[in-house]
Amino acid sequence: MCRNITELRGLEPAATDEEIEAAARQYVRKVSGIQKTSDANREAFETAVAKVTAATEELLDLLPARRQPPKTVPPLRRPEVRARIAAREAAAG
């Protein structure tokens, strides 16, 4: 389960708040089976994302430094993903 969640420990520079929240959101989506929130489940979903984000931040702070960086680059650091996000935001805005 959750094989696609990005490793955040050992990134240079360190994982950003945005990357940590994105990983938490991906985890909550996978566990809950909810891809798009509705009025009926939005509050529970967002509460879960906030809690998983906080737990992830705490975990990363408590772990010792990693000897090797992760094998893959987090999606939010990939130019093609950033371009897709920018295009979506431009279309919505």
Phi and psi in radians as a Rosetta constraint file:
Dihedral C 1 N 2 CA 2 C 2 CIRCULARHARMONIC 1.051 0.35
Dihedral N 2 CA 2 C 2 N 3 CIRCULARHARMONIC 0.677 0.35
Dihedral C 2 N 3 CA 3 C 3 CIRCULARHARMONIC -1.159 0.35
Dihedral N 3 CA 3 C 3 N 4 CIRCULARHARMONIC -0.335 0.35
Dihedral C 3 N 4 CA 4 C 4 CIRCULARHARMONIC -1.609 0.35
Dihedral N 4 CA 4 C 4 N 5 CIRCULARHARMONIC -0.016 0.35
Dihedral C 4 N 5 CA 5 C 5 CIRCULARHARMONIC -1.229 0.35
Dihedral N 5 CA 5 C 5 N 6 CIRCULARHARMONIC 2.304 0.35
Dihedral C 5 N 6 CA 6 C 6 CIRCULARHARMONIC -1.270 0.35
Dihedral N 6 CA 6 C 6 N 7 CIRCULARHARMONIC 2.421 0.35
Dihedral C 6 N 7 CA 7 C 7 CIRCULARHARMONIC -1.279 0.35
Dihedral N 7 CA 7 C 7 N 8 CIRCULARHARMONIC 2.270 0.35
Dihedral C 7 N 8 CA 8 C 8 CIRCULARHARMONIC -1.921 0.35
Dihedral N 8 CA 8 C 8 N 9 CIRCULARHARMONIC -0.303 0.35
Dihedral C 8 N 9 CA 9 C 9 CIRCULARHARMONIC -1.315 0.35
Dihedral N 9 CA 9 C 9 N 10 CIRCULARHARMONIC 2.306 0.35
Dihedral C 9 N 10 CA 10 C 10 CIRCULARHARMONIC 1.566 0.35
Dihedral N 10 CA 10 C 10 N 11 CIRCULARHARMONIC 0.144 0.35
Dihedral C 10 N 11 CA 11 C 11 CIRCULARHARMONIC -1.230 0.35
Dihedral N 11 CA 11 C 11 N 12 CIRCULARHARMONIC 2.572 0.35
Dihedral C 11 N 12 CA 12 C 12 CIRCULARHARMONIC -2.187 0.35
Dihedral N 12 CA 12 C 12 N 13 CIRCULARHARMONIC 2.030 0.35
Dihedral C 12 N 13 CA 13 C 13 CIRCULARHARMONIC -1.153 0.35
Dihedral N 13 CA 13 C 13 N 14 CIRCULARHARMONIC 2.928 0.35
Dihedral C 13 N 14 CA 14 C 14 CIRCULARHARMONIC -0.981 0.35
Dihedral N 14 CA 14 C 14 N 15 CIRCULARHARMONIC 2.751 0.35
Dihedral C 14 N 15 CA 15 C 15 CIRCULARHARMONIC -0.966 0.35
Dihedral N 15 CA 15 C 15 N 16 CIRCULARHARMONIC 2.409 0.35
Dihedral C 15 N 16 CA 16 C 16 CIRCULARHARMONIC -1.499 0.35
Dihedral N 16 CA 16 C 16 N 17 CIRCULARHARMONIC 2.886 0.35
Dihedral C 16 N 17 CA 17 C 17 CIRCULARHARMONIC -1.017 0.35
Dihedral N 17 CA 17 C 17 N 18 CIRCULARHARMONIC -0.675 0.35
Dihedral C 17 N 18 CA 18 C 18 CIRCULARHARMONIC -1.111 0.35
Dihedral N 18 CA 18 C 18 N 19 CIRCULARHARMONIC -0.734 0.35
Dihedral C 18 N 19 CA 19 C 19 CIRCULARHARMONIC -1.176 0.35
Dihedral N 19 CA 19 C 19 N 20 CIRCULARHARMONIC -0.691 0.35
Dihedral C 19 N 20 CA 20 C 20 CIRCULARHARMONIC -1.148 0.35
Dihedral N 20 CA 20 C 20 N 21 CIRCULARHARMONIC -0.782 0.35
Dihedral C 20 N 21 CA 21 C 21 CIRCULARHARMONIC -1.139 0.35
Dihedral N 21 CA 21 C 21 N 22 CIRCULARHARMONIC -0.676 0.35
Dihedral C 21 N 22 CA 22 C 22 CIRCULARHARMONIC -1.082 0.35
Dihedral N 22 CA 22 C 22 N 23 CIRCULARHARMONIC -0.717 0.35
Dihedral C 22 N 23 CA 23 C 23 CIRCULARHARMONIC -1.153 0.35
Dihedral N 23 CA 23 C 23 N 24 CIRCULARHARMONIC -0.710 0.35
Dihedral C 23 N 24 CA 24 C 24 CIRCULARHARMONIC -1.112 0.35
Dihedral N 24 CA 24 C 24 N 25 CIRCULARHARMONIC -0.750 0.35
Dihedral C 24 N 25 CA 25 C 25 CIRCULARHARMONIC -1.096 0.35
Dihedral N 25 CA 25 C 25 N 26 CIRCULARHARMONIC -0.721 0.35
Dihedral C 25 N 26 CA 26 C 26 CIRCULARHARMONIC -1.109 0.35
Dihedral N 26 CA 26 C 26 N 27 CIRCULARHARMONIC -0.757 0.35
Dihedral C 26 N 27 CA 27 C 27 CIRCULARHARMONIC -1.072 0.35
Dihedral N 27 CA 27 C 27 N 28 CIRCULARHARMONIC -0.826 0.35
Dihedral C 27 N 28 CA 28 C 28 CIRCULARHARMONIC -1.124 0.35
Dihedral N 28 CA 28 C 28 N 29 CIRCULARHARMONIC -0.673 0.35
Dihedral C 28 N 29 CA 29 C 29 CIRCULARHARMONIC -1.048 0.35
Dihedral N 29 CA 29 C 29 N 30 CIRCULARHARMONIC -0.795 0.35
Dihedral C 29 N 30 CA 30 C 30 CIRCULARHARMONIC -1.134 0.35
Dihedral N 30 CA 30 C 30 N 31 CIRCULARHARMONIC -0.839 0.35
Dihedral C 30 N 31 CA 31 C 31 CIRCULARHARMONIC -1.164 0.35
Dihedral N 31 CA 31 C 31 N 32 CIRCULARHARMONIC -0.720 0.35
Dihedral C 31 N 32 CA 32 C 32 CIRCULARHARMONIC -1.458 0.35
Dihedral N 32 CA 32 C 32 N 33 CIRCULARHARMONIC -0.409 0.35
Dihedral C 32 N 33 CA 33 C 33 CIRCULARHARMONIC 1.361 0.35
Dihedral N 33 CA 33 C 33 N 34 CIRCULARHARMONIC 0.192 0.35
Dihedral C 33 N 34 CA 34 C 34 CIRCULARHARMONIC -1.724 0.35
Dihedral N 34 CA 34 C 34 N 35 CIRCULARHARMONIC 2.052 0.35
Dihedral C 34 N 35 CA 35 C 35 CIRCULARHARMONIC -1.649 0.35
Dihedral N 35 CA 35 C 35 N 36 CIRCULARHARMONIC -0.674 0.35
Dihedral C 35 N 36 CA 36 C 36 CIRCULARHARMONIC -2.220 0.35
Dihedral N 36 CA 36 C 36 N 37 CIRCULARHARMONIC 2.226 0.35
Dihedral C 36 N 37 CA 37 C 37 CIRCULARHARMONIC -1.347 0.35
Dihedral N 37 CA 37 C 37 N 38 CIRCULARHARMONIC 2.685 0.35
Dihedral C 37 N 38 CA 38 C 38 CIRCULARHARMONIC -2.123 0.35
Dihedral N 38 CA 38 C 38 N 39 CIRCULARHARMONIC 3.056 0.35
Dihedral C 38 N 39 CA 39 C 39 CIRCULARHARMONIC -1.036 0.35
Dihedral N 39 CA 39 C 39 N 40 CIRCULARHARMONIC -0.538 0.35
Dihedral C 39 N 40 CA 40 C 40 CIRCULARHARMONIC -1.267 0.35
Dihedral N 40 CA 40 C 40 N 41 CIRCULARHARMONIC -0.491 0.35
Dihedral C 40 N 41 CA 41 C 41 CIRCULARHARMONIC -2.125 0.35
Dihedral N 41 CA 41 C 41 N 42 CIRCULARHARMONIC -0.015 0.35
Dihedral C 41 N 42 CA 42 C 42 CIRCULARHARMONIC -1.038 0.35
Dihedral N 42 CA 42 C 42 N 43 CIRCULARHARMONIC -0.803 0.35
Dihedral C 42 N 43 CA 43 C 43 CIRCULARHARMONIC -1.101 0.35
Dihedral N 43 CA 43 C 43 N 44 CIRCULARHARMONIC -0.803 0.35
Dihedral C 43 N 44 CA 44 C 44 CIRCULARHARMONIC -1.109 0.35
Dihedral N 44 CA 44 C 44 N 45 CIRCULARHARMONIC -0.731 0.35
Dihedral C 44 N 45 CA 45 C 45 CIRCULARHARMONIC -1.096 0.35
Dihedral N 45 CA 45 C 45 N 46 CIRCULARHARMONIC -0.875 0.35
Dihedral C 45 N 46 CA 46 C 46 CIRCULARHARMONIC -1.162 0.35
Dihedral N 46 CA 46 C 46 N 47 CIRCULARHARMONIC -0.595 0.35
Dihedral C 46 N 47 CA 47 C 47 CIRCULARHARMONIC -1.116 0.35
Dihedral N 47 CA 47 C 47 N 48 CIRCULARHARMONIC -0.762 0.35
Dihedral C 47 N 48 CA 48 C 48 CIRCULARHARMONIC -1.090 0.35
Dihedral N 48 CA 48 C 48 N 49 CIRCULARHARMONIC -0.746 0.35
Dihedral C 48 N 49 CA 49 C 49 CIRCULARHARMONIC -1.059 0.35
Dihedral N 49 CA 49 C 49 N 50 CIRCULARHARMONIC -0.769 0.35
Dihedral C 49 N 50 CA 50 C 50 CIRCULARHARMONIC -1.087 0.35
Dihedral N 50 CA 50 C 50 N 51 CIRCULARHARMONIC -0.730 0.35
Dihedral C 50 N 51 CA 51 C 51 CIRCULARHARMONIC -1.196 0.35
Dihedral N 51 CA 51 C 51 N 52 CIRCULARHARMONIC -0.735 0.35
Dihedral C 51 N 52 CA 52 C 52 CIRCULARHARMONIC -1.180 0.35
Dihedral N 52 CA 52 C 52 N 53 CIRCULARHARMONIC -0.657 0.35
Dihedral C 52 N 53 CA 53 C 53 CIRCULARHARMONIC -1.052 0.35
Dihedral N 53 CA 53 C 53 N 54 CIRCULARHARMONIC -0.833 0.35
Dihedral C 53 N 54 CA 54 C 54 CIRCULARHARMONIC -1.094 0.35
Dihedral N 54 CA 54 C 54 N 55 CIRCULARHARMONIC -0.747 0.35
Dihedral C 54 N 55 CA 55 C 55 CIRCULARHARMONIC -1.131 0.35
Dihedral N 55 CA 55 C 55 N 56 CIRCULARHARMONIC -0.666 0.35
Dihedral C 55 N 56 CA 56 C 56 CIRCULARHARMONIC -1.168 0.35
Dihedral N 56 CA 56 C 56 N 57 CIRCULARHARMONIC -0.759 0.35
Dihedral C 56 N 57 CA 57 C 57 CIRCULARHARMONIC -1.047 0.35
Dihedral N 57 CA 57 C 57 N 58 CIRCULARHARMONIC -0.765 0.35
Dihedral C 57 N 58 CA 58 C 58 CIRCULARHARMONIC -1.106 0.35
Dihedral N 58 CA 58 C 58 N 59 CIRCULARHARMONIC -0.783 0.35
Dihedral C 58 N 59 CA 59 C 59 CIRCULARHARMONIC -1.032 0.35
Dihedral N 59 CA 59 C 59 N 60 CIRCULARHARMONIC -0.849 0.35
Dihedral C 59 N 60 CA 60 C 60 CIRCULARHARMONIC -1.089 0.35
Dihedral N 60 CA 60 C 60 N 61 CIRCULARHARMONIC -0.614 0.35
Dihedral C 60 N 61 CA 61 C 61 CIRCULARHARMONIC -1.201 0.35
Dihedral N 61 CA 61 C 61 N 62 CIRCULARHARMONIC -0.591 0.35
Dihedral C 61 N 62 CA 62 C 62 CIRCULARHARMONIC -1.483 0.35
Dihedral N 62 CA 62 C 62 N 63 CIRCULARHARMONIC -0.444 0.35
Dihedral C 62 N 63 CA 63 C 63 CIRCULARHARMONIC -1.274 0.35
Dihedral N 63 CA 63 C 63 N 64 CIRCULARHARMONIC 2.571 0.35
Dihedral C 63 N 64 CA 64 C 64 CIRCULARHARMONIC -1.221 0.35
Dihedral N 64 CA 64 C 64 N 65 CIRCULARHARMONIC 2.876 0.35
Dihedral C 64 N 65 CA 65 C 65 CIRCULARHARMONIC -1.020 0.35
Dihedral N 65 CA 65 C 65 N 66 CIRCULARHARMONIC 2.569 0.35
Dihedral C 65 N 66 CA 66 C 66 CIRCULARHARMONIC -1.600 0.35
Dihedral N 66 CA 66 C 66 N 67 CIRCULARHARMONIC 2.476 0.35
Dihedral C 66 N 67 CA 67 C 67 CIRCULARHARMONIC -1.317 0.35
Dihedral N 67 CA 67 C 67 N 68 CIRCULARHARMONIC -0.575 0.35
Dihedral C 67 N 68 CA 68 C 68 CIRCULARHARMONIC -2.215 0.35
Dihedral N 68 CA 68 C 68 N 69 CIRCULARHARMONIC 2.541 0.35
Dihedral C 68 N 69 CA 69 C 69 CIRCULARHARMONIC -1.236 0.35
Dihedral N 69 CA 69 C 69 N 70 CIRCULARHARMONIC 2.824 0.35
Dihedral C 69 N 70 CA 70 C 70 CIRCULARHARMONIC -1.025 0.35
Dihedral N 70 CA 70 C 70 N 71 CIRCULARHARMONIC 2.749 0.35
Dihedral C 70 N 71 CA 71 C 71 CIRCULARHARMONIC -1.290 0.35
Dihedral N 71 CA 71 C 71 N 72 CIRCULARHARMONIC -0.404 0.35
Dihedral C 71 N 72 CA 72 C 72 CIRCULARHARMONIC -2.133 0.35
Dihedral N 72 CA 72 C 72 N 73 CIRCULARHARMONIC 2.716 0.35
Dihedral C 72 N 73 CA 73 C 73 CIRCULARHARMONIC -1.482 0.35
Dihedral N 73 CA 73 C 73 N 74 CIRCULARHARMONIC 2.328 0.35
Dihedral C 73 N 74 CA 74 C 74 CIRCULARHARMONIC -1.010 0.35
Dihedral N 74 CA 74 C 74 N 75 CIRCULARHARMONIC 2.535 0.35
Dihedral C 74 N 75 CA 75 C 75 CIRCULARHARMONIC -0.936 0.35
Dihedral N 75 CA 75 C 75 N 76 CIRCULARHARMONIC -0.684 0.35
Dihedral C 75 N 76 CA 76 C 76 CIRCULARHARMONIC -1.232 0.35
Dihedral N 76 CA 76 C 76 N 77 CIRCULARHARMONIC -0.100 0.35
Dihedral C 76 N 77 CA 77 C 77 CIRCULARHARMONIC -1.771 0.35
Dihedral N 77 CA 77 C 77 N 78 CIRCULARHARMONIC -0.009 0.35
Dihedral C 77 N 78 CA 78 C 78 CIRCULARHARMONIC -1.574 0.35
Dihedral N 78 CA 78 C 78 N 79 CIRCULARHARMONIC 2.242 0.35
Dihedral C 78 N 79 CA 79 C 79 CIRCULARHARMONIC -0.964 0.35
Dihedral N 79 CA 79 C 79 N 80 CIRCULARHARMONIC -0.690 0.35
Dihedral C 79 N 80 CA 80 C 80 CIRCULARHARMONIC -1.185 0.35
Dihedral N 80 CA 80 C 80 N 81 CIRCULARHARMONIC -0.576 0.35
Dihedral C 80 N 81 CA 81 C 81 CIRCULARHARMONIC -1.259 0.35
Dihedral N 81 CA 81 C 81 N 82 CIRCULARHARMONIC -0.769 0.35
Dihedral C 81 N 82 CA 82 C 82 CIRCULARHARMONIC -1.047 0.35
Dihedral N 82 CA 82 C 82 N 83 CIRCULARHARMONIC -0.682 0.35
Dihedral C 82 N 83 CA 83 C 83 CIRCULARHARMONIC -1.129 0.35
Dihedral N 83 CA 83 C 83 N 84 CIRCULARHARMONIC -0.722 0.35
Dihedral C 83 N 84 CA 84 C 84 CIRCULARHARMONIC -1.100 0.35
Dihedral N 84 CA 84 C 84 N 85 CIRCULARHARMONIC -0.737 0.35
Dihedral C 84 N 85 CA 85 C 85 CIRCULARHARMONIC -1.135 0.35
Dihedral N 85 CA 85 C 85 N 86 CIRCULARHARMONIC -0.756 0.35
Dihedral C 85 N 86 CA 86 C 86 CIRCULARHARMONIC -1.105 0.35
Dihedral N 86 CA 86 C 86 N 87 CIRCULARHARMONIC -0.712 0.35
Dihedral C 86 N 87 CA 87 C 87 CIRCULARHARMONIC -1.136 0.35
Dihedral N 87 CA 87 C 87 N 88 CIRCULARHARMONIC -0.740 0.35
Dihedral C 87 N 88 CA 88 C 88 CIRCULARHARMONIC -1.093 0.35
Dihedral N 88 CA 88 C 88 N 89 CIRCULARHARMONIC -0.762 0.35
Dihedral C 88 N 89 CA 89 C 89 CIRCULARHARMONIC -1.154 0.35
Dihedral N 89 CA 89 C 89 N 90 CIRCULARHARMONIC -0.662 0.35
Dihedral C 89 N 90 CA 90 C 90 CIRCULARHARMONIC -1.149 0.35
Dihedral N 90 CA 90 C 90 N 91 CIRCULARHARMONIC -0.692 0.35
Dihedral C 90 N 91 CA 91 C 91 CIRCULARHARMONIC -1.202 0.35
Dihedral N 91 CA 91 C 91 N 92 CIRCULARHARMONIC -0.599 0.35
Dihedral C 91 N 92 CA 92 C 92 CIRCULARHARMONIC -1.390 0.35
Dihedral N 92 CA 92 C 92 N 93 CIRCULARHARMONIC -0.484 0.35
